[in-house]
């Protein structure tokens, strides 16, 4: 359930510049979780950690693909 909330928070922040601006002021994951909860999103620290890990894996996969494509030419 909370992963859905994190996705909803990101979607809303992409659509609403004021929300995105408010979230940019957060300096740590706990601060971001607290801000999200105050705004009505049920986000957890675990959600943020999972999202960061997934993002890192996607970046590594993209870099690997780019390196492979570069070697082909």
PDB file of N, CA, C and O in Angstrom:
ATOM      1  N   UNK A   1       0.819  -1.198   0.000  1.00  0.00           N
ATOM      2  CA  UNK A   1       0.000   0.000   0.000  1.00  0.00           C
ATOM      3  C   UNK A   1       0.858   1.256   0.000  1.00  0.00           C
ATOM      4  O   UNK A   1       0.556   2.205  -0.724  1.00  0.00           O
ATOM      5  N   UNK A   2       1.903   1.282   0.782  1.00  0.00           N
ATOM      6  CA  UNK A   2       2.691   2.505   0.876  1.00  0.00           C
ATOM      7  C   UNK A   2       3.513   2.755  -0.390  1.00  0.00           C
ATOM      8  O   UNK A   2       3.817   3.906  -0.704  1.00  0.00           O
ATOM      9  N   UNK A   3       3.881   1.689  -1.128  1.00  0.00           N
ATOM     10  CA  UNK A   3       4.605   1.890  -2.393  1.00  0.00           C
ATOM     11  C   UNK A   3       3.716   2.661  -3.360  1.00  0.00           C
ATOM     12  O   UNK A   3       4.183   3.549  -4.074  1.00  0.00           O
ATOM     13  N   UNK A   4       2.429   2.314  -3.379  1.00  0.00           N
ATOM     14  CA  UNK A   4       1.464   3.041  -4.193  1.00  0.00           C
ATOM     15  C   UNK A   4       1.429   4.512  -3.774  1.00  0.00           C
ATOM     16  O   UNK A   4       1.340   5.398  -4.624  1.00  0.00           O
ATOM     17  N   UNK A   5       1.499   4.768  -2.483  1.00  0.00           N
ATOM     18  CA  UNK A   5       1.491   6.131  -1.979  1.00  0.00           C
ATOM     19  C   UNK A   5       2.725   6.896  -2.445  1.00  0.00           C
ATOM     20  O   UNK A   5       2.633   8.076  -2.784  1.00  0.00           O
ATOM     21  N   UNK A   6       3.864   6.241  -2.463  1.00  0.00           N
ATOM     22  CA  UNK A   6       5.081   6.893  -2.945  1.00  0.00           C
ATOM     23  C   UNK A   6       4.943   7.243  -4.423  1.00  0.00           C
ATOM     24  O   UNK A   6       5.319   8.337  -4.842  1.00  0.00           O
ATOM     25  N   UNK A   7       4.409   6.324  -5.204  1.00  0.00           N
ATOM     26  CA  UNK A   7       4.189   6.604  -6.628  1.00  0.00           C
ATOM     27  C   UNK A   7       3.210   7.763  -6.802  1.00  0.00           C
ATOM     28  O   UNK A   7       3.404   8.612  -7.673  1.00  0.00           O
ATOM     29  N   UNK A   8       2.175   7.804  -5.991  1.00  0.00           N
ATOM     30  CA  UNK A   8       1.192   8.886  -6.051  1.00  0.00           C
ATOM     31  C   UNK A   8       1.850  10.224  -5.682  1.00  0.00           C
ATOM     32  O   UNK A   8       1.581  11.247  -6.311  1.00  0.00           O
ATOM     33  N   UNK A   9       2.703  10.206  -4.671  1.00  0.00           N
ATOM     34  CA  UNK A   9       3.422  11.417  -4.268  1.00  0.00           C
ATOM     35  C   UNK A   9       4.301  11.929  -5.413  1.00  0.00           C
ATOM     36  O   UNK A   9       4.304  13.123  -5.712  1.00  0.00           O
ATOM     37  N   UNK A  10       5.029  11.041  -6.038  1.00  0.00           N
ATOM     38  CA  UNK A  10       5.903  11.444  -7.153  1.00  0.00           C
ATOM     39  C   UNK A  10       5.069  11.988  -8.306  1.00  0.00           C
ATOM     40  O   UNK A  10       5.398  13.033  -8.866  1.00  0.00           O
ATOM     41  N   UNK A  11       3.992  11.293  -8.666  1.00  0.00           N
ATOM     42  CA  UNK A  11       3.123  11.773  -9.749  1.00  0.00           C
ATOM     43  C   UNK A  11       2.558  13.156  -9.436  1.00  0.00           C
ATOM     44  O   UNK A  11       2.551  14.045 -10.288  1.00  0.00           O
ATOM     45  N   UNK A  12       2.088  13.323  -8.205  1.00  0.00           N
ATOM     46  CA  UNK A  12       1.528  14.617  -7.819  1.00  0.00           C
ATOM     47  C   UNK A  12       2.589  15.708  -7.827  1.00  0.00           C
ATOM     48  O   UNK A  12       2.318  16.830  -8.255  1.00  0.00           O
ATOM     49  N   UNK A  13       3.788  15.396  -7.362  1.00  0.00           N
ATOM     50  CA  UNK A  13       4.872  16.387  -7.347  1.00  0.00           C
ATOM     51  C   UNK A  13       5.274  16.780  -8.766  1.00  0.00           C
ATOM     52  O   UNK A  13       5.661  17.923  -9.010  1.00  0.00           O
ATOM     53  N   UNK A  14       5.185  15.840  -9.697  1.00  0.00           N
ATOM     54  CA  UNK A  14       5.503  16.167 -11.090  1.00  0.00           C
ATOM     55  C   UNK A  14       4.440  17.075 -11.707  1.00  0.00           C
ATOM     56  O   UNK A  14       4.739  17.851 -12.614  1.00  0.00           O
ATOM     57  N   UNK A  15       3.219  16.982 -11.225  1.00  0.00           N
ATOM     58  CA  UNK A  15       2.114  17.794 -11.758  1.00  0.00           C
ATOM     59  C   UNK A  15       1.970  19.128 -11.036  1.00  0.00           C
ATOM     60  O   UNK A  15       1.485  20.102 -11.611  1.00  0.00           O
ATOM     61  N   UNK A  16       2.393  19.171  -9.776  1.00  0.00           N
ATOM     62  CA  UNK A  16       2.174  20.365  -8.945  1.00  0.00           C
ATOM     63  C   UNK A  16       3.511  20.965  -8.509  1.00  0.00           C
ATOM     64  O   UNK A  16       4.143  20.460  -7.581  1.00  0.00           O
ATOM     65  N   UNK A  17       3.940  22.031  -9.166  1.00  0.00           N
ATOM     66  CA  UNK A  17       5.229  22.646  -8.839  1.00  0.00           C
ATOM     67  C   UNK A  17       5.354  23.063  -7.371  1.00  0.00           C
ATOM     68  O   UNK A  17       6.443  22.993  -6.803  1.00  0.00           O
ATOM     69  N   UNK A  18       4.257  23.492  -6.757  1.00  0.00           N
ATOM     70  CA  UNK A  18       4.327  23.917  -5.353  1.00  0.00           C
ATOM     71  C   UNK A  18       4.645  22.730  -4.443  1.00  0.00           C
ATOM     72  O   UNK A  18       5.397  22.869  -3.478  1.00  0.00           O
ATOM     73  N   UNK A  19       4.080  21.579  -4.746  1.00  0.00           N
ATOM     74  CA  UNK A  19       4.369  20.373  -3.963  1.00  0.00           C
ATOM     75  C   UNK A  19       5.828  19.970  -4.160  1.00  0.00           C
ATOM     76  O   UNK A  19       6.523  19.643  -3.198  1.00  0.00           O
ATOM     77  N   UNK A  20       6.279  19.995  -5.390  1.00  0.00           N
ATOM     78  CA  UNK A  20       7.672  19.643  -5.674  1.00  0.00           C
ATOM     79  C   UNK A  20       8.622  20.586  -4.932  1.00  0.00           C
ATOM     80  O   UNK A  20       9.625  20.150  -4.367  1.00  0.00           O
ATOM     81  N   UNK A  21       8.301  21.861  -4.939  1.00  0.00           N
ATOM     82  CA  UNK A  21       9.142  22.840  -4.246  1.00  0.00           C
ATOM     83  C   UNK A  21       9.183  22.564  -2.749  1.00  0.00           C
ATOM     84  O   UNK A  21      10.242  22.646  -2.127  1.00  0.00           O
ATOM     85  N   UNK A  22       8.040  22.239  -2.177  1.00  0.00           N
ATOM     86  CA  UNK A  22       7.986  21.946  -0.742  1.00  0.00           C
ATOM     87  C   UNK A  22       8.833  20.725  -0.405  1.00  0.00           C
ATOM     88  O   UNK A  22       9.502  20.699   0.628  1.00  0.00           O
ATOM     89  N   UNK A  23       8.808  19.723  -1.263  1.00  0.00           N
ATOM     90  CA  UNK A  23       9.565  18.499  -1.005  1.00  0.00           C
ATOM     91  C   UNK A  23      11.069  18.701  -1.209  1.00  0.00           C
ATOM     92  O   UNK A  23      11.876  18.015  -0.582  1.00  0.00           O
ATOM     93  N   UNK A  24      11.445  19.631  -2.076  1.00  0.00           N
ATOM     94  CA  UNK A  24      12.865  19.903  -2.323  1.00  0.00           C
ATOM     95  C   UNK A  24      13.568  20.445  -1.094  1.00  0.00           C
ATOM     96  O   UNK A  24      14.787  20.328  -0.970  1.00  0.00           O
ATOM     97  N   UNK A  25      12.811  21.034  -0.190  1.00  0.00           N
ATOM     98  CA  UNK A  25      13.406  21.597   1.018  1.00  0.00           C
ATOM     99  C   UNK A  25      13.803  20.522   2.025  1.00  0.00           C
ATOM    100  O   UNK A  25      14.514  20.812   2.987  1.00  0.00           O
ATOM    101  N   UNK A  26      13.358  19.300   1.819  1.00  0.00           N
ATOM    102  CA  UNK A  26      13.695  18.209   2.742  1.00  0.00           C
ATOM    103  C   UNK A  26      15.164  17.848   2.561  1.00  0.00           C
ATOM    104  O   UNK A  26      15.642  17.701   1.435  1.00  0.00           O
ATOM    105  N   UNK A  27      15.873  17.706   3.670  1.00  0.00           N
ATOM    106  CA  UNK A  27      17.314  17.455   3.620  1.00  0.00           C
ATOM    107  C   UNK A  27      17.680  16.012   3.927  1.00  0.00           C
ATOM    108  O   UNK A  27      18.845  15.630   3.810  1.00  0.00           O
ATOM    109  N   UNK A  28      16.699  15.207   4.317  1.00  0.00           N
ATOM    110  CA  UNK A  28      16.979  13.816   4.663  1.00  0.00           C
ATOM    111  C   UNK A  28      15.739  12.969   4.390  1.00  0.00           C
ATOM    112  O   UNK A  28      14.636  13.492   4.229  1.00  0.00           O
ATOM    113  N   UNK A  29      15.939  11.667   4.342  1.00  0.00           N
ATOM    114  CA  UNK A  29      14.805  10.776   4.135  1.00  0.00           C
ATOM    115  C   UNK A  29      13.771  10.889   5.252  1.00  0.00           C
ATOM    116  O   UNK A  29      12.575  10.945   4.965  1.00  0.00           O
ATOM    117  N   UNK A  30      14.197  10.924   6.522  1.00  0.00           N
ATOM    118  CA  UNK A  30      13.183  11.077   7.579  1.00  0.00           C
ATOM    119  C   UNK A  30      12.377  12.373   7.438  1.00  0.00           C
ATOM    120  O   UNK A  30      11.173  12.398   7.695  1.00  0.00           O
ATOM    121  N   UNK A  31      13.049  13.435   7.031  1.00  0.00           N
ATOM    122  CA  UNK A  31      12.349  14.708   6.835  1.00  0.00           C
ATOM    123  C   UNK A  31      11.364  14.603   5.671  1.00  0.00           C
ATOM    124  O   UNK A  31      10.260  15.143   5.741  1.00  0.00           O
ATOM    125  N   UNK A  32      11.761  13.909   4.604  1.00  0.00           N
ATOM    126  CA  UNK A  32      10.883  13.711   3.451  1.00  0.00           C
ATOM    127  C   UNK A  32       9.667  12.867   3.829  1.00  0.00           C
ATOM    128  O   UNK A  32       8.545  13.179   3.429  1.00  0.00           O
ATOM    129  N   UNK A  33       9.886  11.799   4.598  1.00  0.00           N
ATOM    130  CA  UNK A  33       8.779  10.956   5.050  1.00  0.00           C
ATOM    131  C   UNK A  33       7.815  11.777   5.892  1.00  0.00           C
ATOM    132  O   UNK A  33       6.601  11.690   5.713  1.00  0.00           O
ATOM    133  N   UNK A  34       8.346  12.566   6.802  1.00  0.00           N
ATOM    134  CA  UNK A  34       7.509  13.386   7.663  1.00  0.00           C
ATOM    135  C   UNK A  34       6.699  14.394   6.843  1.00  0.00           C
ATOM    136  O   UNK A  34       5.502  14.561   7.072  1.00  0.00           O
ATOM    137  N   UNK A  35       7.343  15.057   5.900  1.00  0.00           N
ATOM    138  CA  UNK A  35       6.642  16.026   5.050  1.00  0.00           C
ATOM    139  C   UNK A  35       5.544  15.340   4.243  1.00  0.00           C
ATOM    140  O   UNK A  35       4.434  15.860   4.127  1.00  0.00           O
ATOM    141  N   UNK A  36       5.854  14.184   3.692  1.00  0.00           N
ATOM    142  CA  UNK A  36       4.859  13.448   2.905  1.00  0.00           C
ATOM    143  C   UNK A  36       3.671  13.055   3.773  1.00  0.00           C
ATOM    144  O   UNK A  36       2.521  13.177   3.351  1.00  0.00           O
ATOM    145  N   UNK A  37       3.944  12.592   4.960  1.00  0.00           N
ATOM    146  CA  UNK A  37       2.858  12.205   5.868  1.00  0.00           C
ATOM    147  C   UNK A  37       2.007  13.399   6.248  1.00  0.00           C
ATOM    148  O   UNK A  37       0.783  13.292   6.324  1.00  0.00           O
ATOM    149  N   UNK A  38       2.635  14.521   6.484  1.00  0.00           N
ATOM    150  CA  UNK A  38       1.871  15.735   6.815  1.00  0.00           C
ATOM    151  C   UNK A  38       0.986  16.174   5.654  1.00  0.00           C
ATOM    152  O   UNK A  38      -0.056  16.799   5.853  1.00  0.00           O
ATOM    153  N   UNK A  39       1.413  15.839   4.443  1.00  0.00           N
ATOM    154  CA  UNK A  39       0.626  16.174   3.252  1.00  0.00           C
ATOM    155  C   UNK A  39      -0.425  15.111   2.924  1.00  0.00           C
ATOM    156  O   UNK A  39      -1.176  15.250   1.958  1.00  0.00           O
ATOM    157  N   UNK A  40      -0.473  14.047   3.734  1.00  0.00           N
ATOM    158  CA  UNK A  40      -1.502  13.031   3.552  1.00  0.00           C
ATOM    159  C   UNK A  40      -1.078  11.790   2.798  1.00  0.00           C
ATOM    160  O   UNK A  40      -1.925  10.978   2.428  1.00  0.00           O
ATOM    161  N   UNK A  41       0.221  11.622   2.560  1.00  0.00           N
ATOM    162  CA  UNK A  41       0.738  10.443   1.859  1.00  0.00           C
ATOM    163  C   UNK A  41       1.302   9.471   2.893  1.00  0.00           C
ATOM    164  O   UNK A  41       2.065   9.867   3.774  1.00  0.00           O
ATOM    165  N   UNK A  42       0.930   8.221   2.783  1.00  0.00           N
ATOM    166  CA  UNK A  42       1.415   7.221   3.746  1.00  0.00           C
ATOM    167  C   UNK A  42       2.674   6.553   3.192  1.00  0.00           C
ATOM    168  O   UNK A  42       2.640   5.412   2.732  1.00  0.00           O
ATOM    169  N   UNK A  43       3.762   7.276   3.246  1.00  0.00           N
ATOM    170  CA  UNK A  43       5.054   6.835   2.728  1.00  0.00           C
ATOM    171  C   UNK A  43       5.919   6.390   3.902  1.00  0.00           C
ATOM    172  O   UNK A  43       5.836   6.954   4.993  1.00  0.00           O
ATOM    173  N   UNK A  44       6.753   5.372   3.672  1.00  0.00           N
ATOM    174  CA  UNK A  44       7.644   4.889   4.723  1.00  0.00           C
ATOM    175  C   UNK A  44       9.107   5.053   4.305  1.00  0.00           C
ATOM    176  O   UNK A  44       9.424   5.240   3.130  1.00  0.00           O
ATOM    177  N   UNK A  45       9.959   4.978   5.280  1.00  0.00           N
ATOM    178  CA  UNK A  45      11.407   5.012   5.028  1.00  0.00           C
ATOM    179  C   UNK A  45      11.801   3.865   4.115  1.00  0.00           C
ATOM    180  O   UNK A  45      12.637   4.029   3.226  1.00  0.00           O
ATOM    181  N   UNK A  46      11.196   2.702   4.336  1.00  0.00           N
ATOM    182  CA  UNK A  46      11.485   1.531   3.505  1.00  0.00           C
ATOM    183  C   UNK A  46      11.147   1.806   2.038  1.00  0.00           C
ATOM    184  O   UNK A  46      11.887   1.391   1.146  1.00  0.00           O
ATOM    185  N   UNK A  47      10.046   2.495   1.783  1.00  0.00           N
ATOM    186  CA  UNK A  47       9.671   2.844   0.409  1.00  0.00           C
ATOM    187  C   UNK A  47      10.771   3.664  -0.261  1.00  0.00           C
ATOM    188  O   UNK A  47      11.143   3.413  -1.407  1.00  0.00           O
ATOM    189  N   UNK A  48      11.282   4.649   0.479  1.00  0.00           N
ATOM    190  CA  UNK A  48      12.336   5.502  -0.079  1.00  0.00           C
ATOM    191  C   UNK A  48      13.610   4.710  -0.340  1.00  0.00           C
ATOM    192  O   UNK A  48      14.266   4.905  -1.364  1.00  0.00           O
ATOM    193  N   UNK A  49      13.960   3.820   0.580  1.00  0.00           N
ATOM    194  CA  UNK A  49      15.153   2.996   0.397  1.00  0.00           C
ATOM    195  C   UNK A  49      14.998   2.078  -0.813  1.00  0.00           C
ATOM    196  O   UNK A  49      15.929   1.922  -1.603  1.00  0.00           O
ATOM    197  N   UNK A  50      13.823   1.476  -0.954  1.00  0.00           N
ATOM    198  CA  UNK A  50      13.567   0.595  -2.100  1.00  0.00           C
ATOM    199  C   UNK A  50      13.610   1.383  -3.407  1.00  0.00           C
ATOM    200  O   UNK A  50      14.168   0.914  -4.399  1.00  0.00           O
ATOM    201  N   UNK A  51      13.028   2.571  -3.408  1.00  0.00           N
ATOM    202  CA  UNK A  51      13.029   3.405  -4.608  1.00  0.00           C
ATOM    203  C   UNK A  51      14.445   3.810  -4.994  1.00  0.00           C
ATOM    204  O   UNK A  51      14.797   3.803  -6.173  1.00  0.00           O
ATOM    205  N   UNK A  52      15.257   4.165  -3.998  1.00  0.00           N
ATOM    206  CA  UNK A  52      16.651   4.540  -4.272  1.00  0.00           C
ATOM    207  C   UNK A  52      17.425   3.350  -4.835  1.00  0.00           C
ATOM    208  O   UNK A  52      18.213   3.499  -5.769  1.00  0.00           O
ATOM    209  N   UNK A  53      17.196   2.173  -4.263  1.00  0.00           N
ATOM    210  CA  UNK A  53      17.877   0.979  -4.744  1.00  0.00           C
ATOM    211  C   UNK A  53      17.449   0.645  -6.175  1.00  0.00           C
ATOM    212  O   UNK A  53      18.282   0.307  -7.016  1.00  0.00           O
ATOM    213  N   UNK A  54      16.165   0.741  -6.439  1.00  0.00           N
ATOM    214  CA  UNK A  54      15.657   0.465  -7.779  1.00  0.00           C
ATOM    215  C   UNK A  54      16.225   1.464  -8.780  1.00  0.00           C
ATOM    216  O   UNK A  54      16.616   1.085  -9.884  1.00  0.00           O
ATOM    217  N   UNK A  55      16.270   2.730  -8.401  1.00  0.00           N
ATOM    218  CA  UNK A  55      16.818   3.771  -9.277  1.00  0.00           C
ATOM    219  C   UNK A  55      18.292   3.492  -9.584  1.00  0.00           C
ATOM    220  O   UNK A  55      18.728   3.612 -10.729  1.00  0.00           O
ATOM    221  N   UNK A  56      19.044   3.124  -8.565  1.00  0.00           N
ATOM    222  CA  UNK A  56      20.467   2.820  -8.752  1.00  0.00           C
ATOM    223  C   UNK A  56      20.653   1.635  -9.697  1.00  0.00           C
ATOM    224  O   UNK A  56      21.514   1.670 -10.576  1.00  0.00           O
ATOM    225  N   UNK A  57      19.852   0.593  -9.518  1.00  0.00           N
ATOM    226  CA  UNK A  57      19.947  -0.579 -10.395  1.00  0.00           C
ATOM    227  C   UNK A  57      19.602  -0.222 -11.833  1.00  0.00           C
ATOM    228  O   UNK A  57      20.245  -0.700 -12.768  1.00  0.00           O
ATOM    229  N   UNK A  58      18.585   0.621 -12.011  1.00  0.00           N
ATOM    230  CA  UNK A  58      18.204   1.036 -13.358  1.00  0.00           C
ATOM    231  C   UNK A  58      19.313   1.856 -14.007  1.00  0.00           C
ATOM    232  O   UNK A  58      19.578   1.705 -15.200  1.00  0.00           O
ATOM    233  N   UNK A  59      19.962   2.720 -13.234  1.00  0.00           N
ATOM    234  CA  UNK A  59      21.071   3.517 -13.762  1.00  0.00           C
ATOM    235  C   UNK A  59      22.235   2.616 -14.163  1.00  0.00           C
ATOM    236  O   UNK A  59      22.841   2.816 -15.216  1.00  0.00           O
ATOM    237  N   UNK A  60      22.547   1.628 -13.333  1.00  0.00           N
ATOM    238  CA  UNK A  60      23.639   0.710 -13.642  1.00  0.00           C
ATOM    239  C   UNK A  60      23.322  -0.106 -14.881  1.00  0.00           C
ATOM    240  O   UNK A  60      24.203  -0.344 -15.707  1.00  0.00           O
ATOM    241  N   UNK A  61      22.084  -0.536 -15.023  1.00  0.00           N
ATOM    242  CA  UNK A  61      21.683  -1.295 -16.206  1.00  0.00           C
ATOM    243  C   UNK A  61      21.789  -0.430 -17.454  1.00  0.00           C
ATOM    244  O   UNK A  61      22.243  -0.899 -18.498  1.00  0.00           O
ATOM    245  N   UNK A  62      21.373   0.827 -17.354  1.00  0.00           N
ATOM    246  CA  UNK A  62      21.464   1.740 -18.486  1.00  0.00           C
ATOM    247  C   UNK A  62      22.922   1.997 -18.854  1.00  0.00           C
ATOM    248  O   UNK A  62      23.271   2.014 -20.035  1.00  0.00           O
ATOM    249  N   UNK A  63      23.774   2.197 -17.849  1.00  0.00           N
ATOM    250  CA  UNK A  63      25.192   2.420 -18.113  1.00  0.00           C
ATOM    251  C   UNK A  63      25.803   1.198 -18.763  1.00  0.00           C
ATOM    252  O   UNK A  63      26.591   1.318 -19.702  1.00  0.00           O
ATOM    253  N   UNK A  64      25.450   0.034 -18.276  1.00  0.00           N
ATOM    254  CA  UNK A  64      25.950  -1.209 -18.848  1.00  0.00           C
ATOM    255  C   UNK A  64      25.529  -1.338 -20.312  1.00  0.00           C
ATOM    256  O   UNK A  64      26.322  -1.732 -21.166  1.00  0.00           O
ATOM    257  N   UNK A  65      24.273  -1.002 -20.585  1.00  0.00           N
ATOM    258  CA  UNK A  65      23.772  -1.067 -21.960  1.00  0.00           C
ATOM    259  C   UNK A  65      24.502  -0.066 -22.844  1.00  0.00           C
ATOM    260  O   UNK A  65      24.862  -0.374 -23.980  1.00  0.00           O
ATOM    261  N   UNK A  66      24.718   1.145 -22.310  1.00  0.00           N
ATOM    262  CA  UNK A  66      25.434   2.166 -23.079  1.00  0.00           C
ATOM    263  C   UNK A  66      26.874   1.730 -23.345  1.00  0.00           C
ATOM    264  O   UNK A  66      27.378   1.922 -24.451  1.00  0.00           O
ATOM    265  N   UNK A  67      27.544   1.145 -22.348  1.00  0.00           N
ATOM    266  CA  UNK A  67      28.903   0.657 -22.533  1.00  0.00           C
ATOM    267  C   UNK A  67      28.945  -0.442 -23.595  1.00  0.00           C
ATOM    268  O   UNK A  67      29.859  -0.483 -24.418  1.00  0.00           O
ATOM    269  N   UNK A  68      27.963  -1.318 -23.569  1.00  0.00           N
ATOM    270  CA  UNK A  68      27.898  -2.399 -24.552  1.00  0.00           C
ATOM    271  C   UNK A  68      27.716  -1.836 -25.952  1.00  0.00           C
ATOM    272  O   UNK A  68      28.396  -2.261 -26.887  1.00  0.00           O
ATOM    273  N   UNK A  69      26.798  -0.879 -26.102  1.00  0.00           N
ATOM    274  CA  UNK A  69      26.549  -0.270 -27.401  1.00  0.00           C
ATOM    275  C   UNK A  69      27.782   0.472 -27.905  1.00  0.00           C
ATOM    276  O   UNK A  69      28.064   0.460 -29.103  1.00  0.00           O
ATOM    277  N   UNK A  70      28.514   1.115 -27.006  1.00  0.00           N
ATOM    278  CA  UNK A  70      29.708   1.854 -27.375  1.00  0.00           C
ATOM    279  C   UNK A  70      30.768   0.891 -27.915  1.00  0.00           C
ATOM    280  O   UNK A  70      31.443   1.195 -28.898  1.00  0.00           O
ATOM    281  N   UNK A  71      30.913  -0.272 -27.269  1.00  0.00           N
ATOM    282  CA  UNK A  71      31.920  -1.241 -27.710  1.00  0.00           C
ATOM    283  C   UNK A  71      31.590  -1.858 -29.059  1.00  0.00           C
ATOM    284  O   UNK A  71      32.482  -2.335 -29.760  1.00  0.00           O
ATOM    285  N   UNK A  72      30.309  -1.852 -29.428  1.00  0.00           N
ATOM    286  CA  UNK A  72      29.920  -2.459 -30.708  1.00  0.00           C
ATOM    287  C   UNK A  72      30.377  -1.627 -31.886  1.00  0.00           C
ATOM    288  O   UNK A  72      30.512  -2.151 -32.992  1.00  0.00           O
ATOM    289  N   UNK A  73      30.620  -0.337 -31.677  1.00  0.00           N
ATOM    290  CA  UNK A  73      30.970   0.532 -32.800  1.00  0.00           C
ATOM    291  C   UNK A  73      32.403   0.899 -32.798  1.00  0.00           C
ATOM    292  O   UNK A  73      32.855   1.627 -33.681  1.00  0.00           O
TER     293      UNK A  73
END
